[in-house]
Amino acid sequence: MRDMNPVEIMMVAGMFSLCGILLYLGFGAARNAQQTSVRKALLEKFASAQDLAAFLQTGGGQKFMAELSSGAGNPLQSVLGSIQKGIIAIFLGAGFFPLSGGFKESGPAISGIGIVLILVGFGFLVSAIITYLLSRWWGLLSSNSKIAEK
């Protein structure tokens, strides 16, 4: 068996990390789809608006509505999430550039992946800025708003 150089070890570790991230995202999407179908089935069980109103007056109904309304999210949380994703994508893309030097044939392709990830990161940051500005303009944020609720 031959010795692996550090670049190959990092590539293998990166592939396993990518597979792990994809599994995590897949299971999260499946969980969200299941929660949505359960909520839809629960709402369909009510025969009339009066039954639904009575349910919403109970503690369980109020918790149900709180879970539904939390899906909309706070605009500041959305902005911070976009900033976080942007920074991660930029650093991940920058990490591809040292790797591209270790491969003679596929170096330009690895650099291309890095450039795409950096551009995606900047896209998230621009999205965060636009979301913040539009939220302020539409009055969804006040000048002294706090990110408290969670």
Short mmCIF file of the C-alpha atoms (twelve columns), coordinates in Angstrom:
data_MODEL
# 
_entry.id   MODEL 
# 
loop_
_atom_site.group_PDB 
_atom_site.id 
_atom_site.type_symbol 
_atom_site.label_atom_id 
_atom_site.label_alt_id 
_atom_site.label_comp_id 
_atom_site.label_asym_id 
_atom_site.label_seq_id 
_atom_site.Cartn_x 
_atom_site.Cartn_y 
_atom_site.Cartn_z 
_atom_site.pdbx_PDB_model_num 
ATOM 1   C CA . MET A 1   0.000   0.000  0.000   1 
ATOM 2   C CA . ARG A 2   1.365   3.408  -0.903  1 
ATOM 3   C CA . ASP A 3   1.541   6.418  1.400   1 
ATOM 4   C CA . MET A 4   -1.057  9.133  0.854   1 
ATOM 5   C CA . ASN A 5   0.135   12.700 0.696   1 
ATOM 6   C CA . PRO A 6   -1.598  15.364 2.842   1 
ATOM 7   C CA . VAL A 7   -3.602  16.718 -0.081  1 
ATOM 8   C CA . GLU A 8   -5.133  13.306 -0.750  1 
ATOM 9   C CA . ILE A 9   -5.948  12.886 2.950   1 
ATOM 10  C CA . MET A 10  -7.679  16.263 2.981   1 
ATOM 11  C CA . MET A 11  -9.627  15.358 -0.157  1 
ATOM 12  C CA . VAL A 12  -10.842 12.096 1.408   1 
ATOM 13  C CA . ALA A 13  -11.764 13.903 4.636   1 
ATOM 14  C CA . GLY A 14  -13.564 16.561 2.590   1 
ATOM 15  C CA . MET A 15  -15.540 13.944 0.685   1 
ATOM 16  C CA . PHE A 16  -16.634 12.262 3.919   1 
ATOM 17  C CA . SER A 17  -17.577 15.669 5.346   1 
ATOM 18  C CA . LEU A 18  -19.569 16.483 2.225   1 
ATOM 19  C CA . CYS A 19  -21.417 13.163 2.457   1 
ATOM 20  C CA . GLY A 20  -22.169 13.862 6.118   1 
ATOM 21  C CA . ILE A 21  -23.501 17.327 5.352   1 
ATOM 22  C CA . LEU A 22  -25.670 15.982 2.538   1 
ATOM 23  C CA . LEU A 23  -27.108 13.303 4.843   1 
ATOM 24  C CA . TYR A 24  -27.806 15.901 7.544   1 
ATOM 25  C CA . LEU A 25  -29.554 18.201 5.070   1 
ATOM 26  C CA . GLY A 26  -31.522 15.304 3.575   1 
ATOM 27  C CA . PHE A 27  -32.768 14.111 6.951   1 
ATOM 28  C CA . GLY A 28  -33.640 17.696 7.928   1 
ATOM 29  C CA . ALA A 29  -35.668 18.157 4.746   1 
ATOM 30  C CA . ALA A 30  -37.453 14.854 5.328   1 
ATOM 31  C CA . ARG A 31  -38.241 15.853 8.925   1 
ATOM 32  C CA . ASN A 32  -39.625 19.218 7.783   1 
ATOM 33  C CA . ALA A 33  -41.765 17.531 5.122   1 
ATOM 34  C CA . GLN A 34  -43.129 15.113 7.696   1 
ATOM 35  C CA . GLN A 35  -43.928 17.944 10.141  1 
ATOM 36  C CA . THR A 36  -45.694 19.851 7.375   1 
ATOM 37  C CA . SER A 37  -47.816 16.848 6.434   1 
ATOM 38  C CA . VAL A 38  -48.765 16.249 10.087  1 
ATOM 39  C CA . ARG A 39  -49.768 19.897 10.512  1 
ATOM 40  C CA . LYS A 40  -51.799 19.783 7.307   1 
ATOM 41  C CA . ALA A 41  -53.563 16.593 8.403   1 
ATOM 42  C CA . LEU A 42  -54.339 18.151 11.796  1 
ATOM 43  C CA . LEU A 43  -55.858 21.249 10.199  1 
ATOM 44  C CA . GLU A 44  -57.955 19.104 7.825   1 
ATOM 45  C CA . LYS A 45  -59.502 17.267 10.783  1 
ATOM 46  C CA . PHE A 46  -61.476 20.295 11.881  1 
ATOM 47  C CA . ALA A 47  -64.997 20.208 10.475  1 
ATOM 48  C CA . SER A 48  -65.743 23.881 10.942  1 
ATOM 49  C CA . ALA A 49  -64.172 27.203 11.793  1 
ATOM 50  C CA . GLN A 50  -65.751 27.034 15.265  1 
ATOM 51  C CA . ASP A 51  -63.926 23.757 15.980  1 
ATOM 52  C CA . LEU A 52  -60.656 25.300 14.873  1 
ATOM 53  C CA . ALA A 53  -61.276 28.424 16.990  1 
ATOM 54  C CA . ALA A 54  -62.032 26.254 20.023  1 
ATOM 55  C CA . PHE A 55  -58.821 24.310 19.470  1 
ATOM 56  C CA . LEU A 56  -56.795 27.502 19.177  1 
ATOM 57  C CA . GLN A 57  -58.086 28.648 22.569  1 
ATOM 58  C CA . THR A 58  -56.472 25.647 24.295  1 
ATOM 59  C CA . GLY A 59  -52.845 25.496 25.399  1 
ATOM 60  C CA . GLY A 60  -52.049 22.929 22.711  1 
ATOM 61  C CA . GLY A 61  -53.655 25.129 20.060  1 
ATOM 62  C CA . GLN A 62  -51.637 28.136 21.140  1 
ATOM 63  C CA . LYS A 63  -48.452 26.053 21.026  1 
ATOM 64  C CA . PHE A 64  -49.436 24.827 17.548  1 
ATOM 65  C CA . MET A 65  -49.918 28.398 16.313  1 
ATOM 66  C CA . ALA A 66  -46.636 29.496 17.902  1 
ATOM 67  C CA . GLU A 67  -44.833 26.725 15.982  1 
ATOM 68  C CA . LEU A 68  -46.543 27.759 12.740  1 
ATOM 69  C CA . SER A 69  -45.773 31.438 13.167  1 
ATOM 70  C CA . SER A 70  -42.152 30.780 14.123  1 
ATOM 71  C CA . GLY A 71  -41.635 29.468 10.577  1 
ATOM 72  C CA . ALA A 72  -41.877 33.029 9.271   1 
ATOM 73  C CA . GLY A 73  -38.906 33.977 11.414  1 
ATOM 74  C CA . ASN A 74  -37.488 37.258 12.509  1 
ATOM 75  C CA . PRO A 75  -35.984 39.313 9.659   1 
ATOM 76  C CA . LEU A 76  -32.812 39.824 11.684  1 
ATOM 77  C CA . GLN A 77  -32.450 36.066 12.151  1 
ATOM 78  C CA . SER A 78  -32.790 35.653 8.396   1 
ATOM 79  C CA . VAL A 79  -30.097 38.277 7.818   1 
ATOM 80  C CA . LEU A 80  -27.758 36.688 10.349  1 
ATOM 81  C CA . GLY A 81  -28.334 33.250 8.815   1 
ATOM 82  C CA . SER A 82  -27.411 34.588 5.377   1 
ATOM 83  C CA . ILE A 83  -24.287 36.252 6.775   1 
ATOM 84  C CA . GLN A 84  -23.282 33.006 8.478   1 
ATOM 85  C CA . LYS A 85  -23.783 30.956 5.305   1 
ATOM 86  C CA . GLY A 86  -21.891 33.545 3.262   1 
ATOM 87  C CA . ILE A 87  -18.871 33.549 5.543   1 
ATOM 88  C CA . ILE A 88  -18.766 29.746 5.617   1 
ATOM 89  C CA . ALA A 89  -18.984 29.525 1.811   1 
ATOM 90  C CA . ILE A 90  -16.231 32.126 1.360   1 
ATOM 91  C CA . PHE A 91  -13.844 30.323 3.696   1 
ATOM 92  C CA . LEU A 92  -14.707 26.955 2.175   1 
ATOM 93  C CA . GLY A 93  -14.033 28.337 -1.301  1 
ATOM 94  C CA . ALA A 94  -10.758 29.894 -0.172  1 
ATOM 95  C CA . GLY A 95  -9.737  26.500 1.174   1 
ATOM 96  C CA . PHE A 96  -9.822  25.040 -2.327  1 
ATOM 97  C CA . PHE A 97  -7.019  27.282 -3.604  1 
ATOM 98  C CA . PRO A 98  -4.168  25.636 -1.643  1 
ATOM 99  C CA . LEU A 99  -5.511  22.249 -2.736  1 
ATOM 100 C CA . SER A 100 -5.386  23.170 -6.413  1 
ATOM 101 C CA . GLY A 101 -1.592  23.441 -6.323  1 
ATOM 102 C CA . GLY A 102 -1.202  19.763 -5.444  1 
ATOM 103 C CA . PHE A 103 -2.956  18.486 -8.547  1 
ATOM 104 C CA . LYS A 104 -1.359  18.995 -11.937 1 
ATOM 105 C CA . GLU A 105 -4.211  17.907 -14.159 1 
ATOM 106 C CA . SER A 106 -7.244  18.906 -12.103 1 
ATOM 107 C CA . GLY A 107 -5.821  22.053 -10.473 1 
ATOM 108 C CA . PRO A 108 -7.863  24.496 -12.595 1 
ATOM 109 C CA . ALA A 109 -11.064 22.558 -11.864 1 
ATOM 110 C CA . ILE A 110 -10.422 22.689 -8.119  1 
ATOM 111 C CA . SER A 111 -9.707  26.419 -8.368  1 
ATOM 112 C CA . GLY A 112 -12.970 26.799 -10.287 1 
ATOM 113 C CA . ILE A 113 -14.880 25.103 -7.479  1 
ATOM 114 C CA . GLY A 114 -13.234 27.501 -5.022  1 
ATOM 115 C CA . ILE A 115 -14.207 30.514 -7.114  1 
ATOM 116 C CA . VAL A 116 -17.813 29.311 -7.372  1 
ATOM 117 C CA . LEU A 117 -18.029 28.818 -3.594  1 
ATOM 118 C CA . ILE A 118 -16.559 32.262 -2.937  1 
ATOM 119 C CA . LEU A 119 -19.091 33.817 -5.320  1 
ATOM 120 C CA . VAL A 120 -21.908 31.916 -3.597  1 
ATOM 121 C CA . GLY A 121 -20.647 33.277 -0.269  1 
ATOM 122 C CA . PHE A 122 -20.666 36.829 -1.583  1 
ATOM 123 C CA . GLY A 123 -24.152 36.174 -2.970  1 
ATOM 124 C CA . PHE A 124 -25.335 35.254 0.529   1 
ATOM 125 C CA . LEU A 125 -23.767 38.426 1.927   1 
ATOM 126 C CA . VAL A 126 -25.415 40.608 -0.741  1 
ATOM 127 C CA . SER A 127 -28.699 38.821 -0.027  1 
ATOM 128 C CA . ALA A 128 -28.306 39.598 3.677   1 
ATOM 129 C CA . ILE A 129 -27.684 43.276 2.961   1 
ATOM 130 C CA . ILE A 130 -30.695 43.527 0.639   1 
ATOM 131 C CA . THR A 131 -32.922 41.659 3.119   1 
ATOM 132 C CA . TYR A 132 -31.838 43.978 5.913   1 
ATOM 133 C CA . LEU A 133 -32.397 47.136 3.867   1 
ATOM 134 C CA . LEU A 134 -35.816 46.001 2.603   1 
ATOM 135 C CA . SER A 135 -36.885 44.942 6.098   1 
ATOM 136 C CA . ARG A 136 -35.958 48.374 7.426   1 
ATOM 137 C CA . TRP A 137 -37.709 50.111 4.510   1 
ATOM 138 C CA . TRP A 138 -40.905 48.083 4.937   1 
ATOM 139 C CA . GLY A 139 -40.940 48.726 8.678   1 
ATOM 140 C CA . LEU A 140 -40.335 45.128 9.710   1 
ATOM 141 C CA . LEU A 141 -37.388 46.289 11.792  1 
ATOM 142 C CA . SER A 142 -37.145 49.205 14.107  1 
ATOM 143 C CA . SER A 143 -33.885 51.040 14.597  1 
ATOM 144 C CA . ASN A 144 -33.518 49.606 18.105  1 
ATOM 145 C CA . SER A 145 -34.912 46.110 17.529  1 
ATOM 146 C CA . LYS A 146 -33.355 43.177 19.320  1 
ATOM 147 C CA . ILE A 147 -32.915 39.584 18.260  1 
ATOM 148 C CA . ALA A 148 -34.339 38.279 21.512  1 
ATOM 149 C CA . GLU A 149 -37.112 35.751 21.078  1 
ATOM 150 C CA . LYS A 150 -34.987 32.598 20.819  1 
# 
